[in-house]
Amino acid sequence: MKKILAVLLIAMTFTANSQTKKIIYLYNKLPITEAEFKSLDERKSYTKVMENDTAIIKSSYPHKVIGKLDSLQHVQINTYLEKIIGKDFDRNKMTMIHLYSQNDERIKKDSRLDRQWKYVTKHSKELQAFLIGTKDSQIEKKPKHHIYLDTNNVFKNFFFKDSNFSINHVFINPNGDIYIYYGLDDIVNVLDWST
């Protein structure tokens, strides 16, 4: 009899706990309503779902974040780009960086993407673009194909430390304005959104 009572008590506890989890909706770390969450444009944001003992947290984040580097950050980023890219980098131009964390077909395809590189060449007086692999990506440096390596993970640590995507992007204007893009696969669209 005691065993049956204990089993029933445990079953009731599990049932009660599973039904009491509150759902919390966030957009860019700020609380929003369920209706607002459902109305978000999936093309412009991505969603992460986390669950703990008391709640299910559905968080949506924009693919594009706008910011500005302070003068010291801007100098440091430009100095680092000059170090890894060399004479092909010009700090007076708009700079598009596509950051890859995996050595797969994506970077190879993007290095040969005519639409991207024709646009960059056509606007080469004011624009430059680079494909950069993270330290652990196992990507080989190939300047001829616009491919470079961030052996110190400066870009990942500074711009994308919380990103779980295998490709991210940052557009840097000569005045320090930046556009950060999380997880978009089409580098031509990213470039279009930036210029």
SULBEL-V941166 format. One record per run of one state. SS is the DSSP state (@ for helix, = for strand, . for the rest). FROM is the first residue (numbers start at 0). TO is the last residue. If there is no record, write none. Layout:
BEGIN
{{SS/FROM/TO} {SS/FROM/TO}}
END
This chain:
BEGIN
{{./0/0} {@/1/18} {./19/20} {=/21/26} {./27/28} {=/29/30} {./31/32} {@/33/37} {./38/43} {=/44/50} {./51/53} {=/54/61} {./62/62} {=/63/67} {./68/69} {@/70/87} {./88/92} {=/93/99} {./100/103} {@/104/110} {./111/112} {@/113/121} {./122/125} {=/126/132} {./133/140} {=/141/141} {@/142/144} {./145/145} {=/146/148} {./149/152} {@/153/158} {./159/165} {=/166/171} {./172/175} {=/176/181} {./182/185} {@/186/193} {./194/194}}
END
